[in-house]
């Protein structure tokens, strides 16, 4: 099975320490050892937000802020590459075709951001579409998709299963509200809708949940494409 995993920076590198990165590397290695093809996209997390906040105070424009965030995602990617040692392509890949080439030769590609305006969730979704992946896993800071932001709405209910169109509706509603935190961004969900990919949104703060999802055992929200 070909699996693409989007790992939020806030779950891979909540702080810049080795233990969590090494734990994630171990899980990815176990998936690789089970015979699956794997590709990884890494987010920027709190480090990126800190840099972006400071740069915004200094007068940087939004494109410059995006570029700064991309730079941090690639730093985080380098940490994971170091932990994966010779299983991974040696540097963060900046284009989907290079990542596909790495998978074909048996390496694990690790990507960060690619271009201003493209979130890491969107990069991962595009990579899954480009490589014709069997499964896309979004490892996030919450345990699935809810009807509203569960961090701000105590009545939010969790979905076990959604179609891509339903996910677009839910995420669009959450993102409209200022300060809300959608589990997957709207651009990624639109790409997911067009691609017909199967995806799982899950709690990535426990790295083993990713391996469980690959094995079909998870407590997240499954996004199942509609029949065409």
Phi and psi in degrees as a GROMACS rama.xvg file:
@    title "Ramachandran Plot"
@    xaxis  label "Phi"
@    yaxis  label "Psi"
@TYPE xy
-99.2589  124.008  UNK-2
-125.541  129.211  UNK-3
-110.439  131.871  UNK-4
-120.122  124.558  UNK-5
-96.8294  113.245  UNK-6
-106.475  113.636  UNK-7
-60.0879  140.404  UNK-8
-59.6247  -30.6278  UNK-9
-72.621  -17.9298  UNK-10
-100.069  -28.9804  UNK-11
-80.7949  -43.4568  UNK-12
-132.28  66.1947  UNK-13
-61.1894  -34.0425  UNK-14
-138.376  158.552  UNK-15
-81.3638  85.0323  UNK-16
-136.491  155.874  UNK-17
-76.8311  -32.5455  UNK-18
-59.4601  -49.5988  UNK-19
-64.8385  -41.9224  UNK-20
-62.2877  -42.9543  UNK-21
-64.2901  -37.3817  UNK-22
-64.8625  -42.2956  UNK-23
-64.7263  -41.5386  UNK-24
-59.1035  -40.9112  UNK-25
-61.3361  -39.8586  UNK-26
-66.6378  -43.9872  UNK-27
-62.2478  -40.759  UNK-28
-62.5532  -37.7173  UNK-29
-66.2709  -37.1957  UNK-30
-66.7571  -40.9824  UNK-31
-63.2999  -42.9674  UNK-32
-64.1253  -27.878  UNK-33
-76.4731  -1.31952  UNK-34
97.4363  6.64901  UNK-35
-86.7176  150.253  UNK-36
-87.9539  136.033  UNK-37
-130.984  139.202  UNK-38
-132.94  142.933  UNK-39
-124.98  139.706  UNK-40
-125.955  131.244  UNK-41
-114.474  138.198  UNK-42
-90.7498  -179.644  UNK-43
-92.1379  -33.8415  UNK-44
66.3708  -158.169  UNK-45
-62.7617  -30.7893  UNK-46
-63.6924  -43.9058  UNK-47
-62.9567  -43.0524  UNK-48
-63.1342  -36.5522  UNK-49
-64.8505  -46.6682  UNK-50
-64.3497  -42.8913  UNK-51
-63.823  -41.5077  UNK-52
-61.7804  -43.1141  UNK-53
-66.4383  -43.3509  UNK-54
-64.8351  -35.5522  UNK-55
-63.4931  -41.6762  UNK-56
-61.8524  -29.7353  UNK-57
-85.1651  -1.05458  UNK-58
100.384  9.562  UNK-59
-65.5592  144.591  UNK-60
-85.1718  175.72  UNK-61
-66.0328  -36.4427  UNK-62
-65.6974  -42.0399  UNK-63
-62.4879  -37.2254  UNK-64
-66.7496  -40.4683  UNK-65
-59.6504  -43.6823  UNK-66
-64.1535  -36.5426  UNK-67
-65.3241  -43.3981  UNK-68
-61.252  -41.4541  UNK-69
-60.0029  -42.6693  UNK-70
-59.3869  -39.3959  UNK-71
-70.1747  -39.1483  UNK-72
-58.8274  -35.9831  UNK-73
-74.6663  -30.1148  UNK-74
-64.5666  -44.8352  UNK-75
-62.0558  -39.3412  UNK-76
-60.8883  -38.7925  UNK-77
-63.9356  -35.1752  UNK-78
-61.5093  -45.2488  UNK-79
-67.3446  -39.24  UNK-80
-59.37  -42.3702  UNK-81
-60.8808  -40.3414  UNK-82
-70.8728  -31.4667  UNK-83
-80.6418  -14.2574  UNK-84
57.3693  -129.963  UNK-85
-80.8177  3.03838  UNK-86
-77.0905  -25.3643  UNK-87
-98.3636  152.764  UNK-88
-57.2677  142.544  UNK-89
-69.7081  -19.6227  UNK-90
-135.246  158.002  UNK-91
-60.6821  127.263  UNK-92
-84.141  140.629  UNK-93
-108.517  2.19357  UNK-94
-142.673  146.069  UNK-95
-65.2253  -34.0921  UNK-96
-67.5543  -35.2785  UNK-97
-67.3054  -37.1262  UNK-98
-66.0491  -40.9239  UNK-99
-63.6349  -40.0865  UNK-100
-60.5058  -41.0721  UNK-101
-62.5054  -43.5586  UNK-102
-61.2741  -42.0918  UNK-103
-64.4238  -30.5758  UNK-104
-92.3765  4.02458  UNK-105
94.9507  5.03538  UNK-106
-89.1212  161.81  UNK-107
-98.3143  111.611  UNK-108
-77.4599  137.321  UNK-109
-120.876  119.49  UNK-110
-113.412  155.51  UNK-111
-111.173  -140.507  UNK-112
-74.4284  164.413  UNK-113
-123.021  -40.6696  UNK-114
-152.303  151.615  UNK-115
-56.5642  134.663  UNK-116
90.4959  -9.36494  UNK-117
-105.614  115.237  UNK-118
-73.4388  163.386  UNK-119
-67.7183  -31.81  UNK-120
-59.9189  -42.5861  UNK-121
-67.0176  -39.2723  UNK-122
-60.0746  -44.3424  UNK-123
-65.2522  -41.3363  UNK-124
-65.427  -42.3449  UNK-125
-64.2913  -38.0092  UNK-126
-65.1466  -41.3627  UNK-127
-63.0443  -40.8845  UNK-128
-66.6618  -44.2351  UNK-129
-65.0696  -34.487  UNK-130
-95.144  1.88268  UNK-131
56.2745  51.9322  UNK-132
-69.3853  153.503  UNK-133
-85.425  -26.1575  UNK-134
-150.544  138.742  UNK-135
-119.724  124.782  UNK-136
-113.257  124.975  UNK-137
-100.93  107.181  UNK-138
-90.984  105.664  UNK-139
-117.211  -176.368  UNK-140
-89.9096  0.167315  UNK-141
-127.307  166.799  UNK-142
-93.5629  20.5037  UNK-143
153.22  -166.522  UNK-144
-100.384  132.25  UNK-145
-116.454  164.246  UNK-146
-68.7646  -20.173  UNK-147
-151.927  176.741  UNK-148
-69.157  111.767  UNK-149
-67.2807  -16.2399  UNK-150
-76.6808  -18.2348  UNK-151
-122.651  -12.9698  UNK-152
-126.817  108.845  UNK-153
-69.3766  -14.9662  UNK-154
-97.2062  5.95495  UNK-155
-63.5706  136.46  UNK-156
-113.122  144.733  UNK-157
-89.2712  140.502  UNK-158
-96.4442  134.731  UNK-159
-84.6428  -28.6767  UNK-160
-153.121  137.047  UNK-161
-141.681  154.723  UNK-162
-85.2293  161.619  UNK-163
-57.633  -38.9372  UNK-164
-63.8734  -40.2988  UNK-165
-66.0843  -38.3227  UNK-166
-62.9819  -42.7106  UNK-167
-57.6229  -44.277  UNK-168
-62.8007  -45.1193  UNK-169
-65.3557  -49.4713  UNK-170
-65.4581  -39.0345  UNK-171
-60.309  -40.3147  UNK-172
-67.5127  -41.2683  UNK-173
-66.0637  -43.2498  UNK-174
-68.9097  -23.0634  UNK-175
-65.3302  -32.0025  UNK-176
-81.1441  122.892  UNK-177
-58.7429  133.036  UNK-178
83.9309  -2.99836  UNK-179
-75.803  160.346  UNK-180
-123.94  98.7017  UNK-181
-78.5446  143.266  UNK-182
-68.1211  -30.743  UNK-183
-136.049  137.804  UNK-184
-75.3899  163.742  UNK-185
-65.4103  -38.9508  UNK-186
-60.0888  -44.3756  UNK-187
-62.3845  -41.593  UNK-188
-66.3954  -35.0061  UNK-189
-67.0192  -40.4492  UNK-190
-63.8906  -39.2759  UNK-191
-63.5345  -38.8217  UNK-192
-62.8987  -40.9016  UNK-193
-77.537  -24.4685  UNK-194
-84.026  -25.2501  UNK-195
74.0875  22.0696  UNK-196
-79.6071  152.184  UNK-197
-92.0432  135.196  UNK-198
-138.61  157.087  UNK-199
-132.991  130.141  UNK-200
-104.327  121.381  UNK-201
-143.815  172.749  UNK-202
-76.7106  108.262  UNK-203
-88.7443  -0.161609  UNK-204
-69.0992  -16.9865  UNK-205
-110.974  100.5  UNK-206
-53.3112  -33.1051  UNK-207
-60.8452  -20.0684  UNK-208
-62.8391  -29.5054  UNK-209
-66.2375  -46.8076  UNK-210
-62.4642  -38.1812  UNK-211
-61.6606  -40.2792  UNK-212
-63.9576  -39.436  UNK-213
-63.2054  -33.7086  UNK-214
-85.2492  0.121562  UNK-215
87.8927  13.3355  UNK-216
-121.641  105.01  UNK-217
-155.522  162.186  UNK-218
-113.329  17.4184  UNK-219
-87.8713  -161.003  UNK-220
-105.747  125.375  UNK-221
-94.4704  132.661  UNK-222
-107.67  113.762  UNK-223
-112.987  124.5  UNK-224
-64.2514  147.462  UNK-225
-74.4532  148.836  UNK-226
-66.3782  138.972  UNK-227
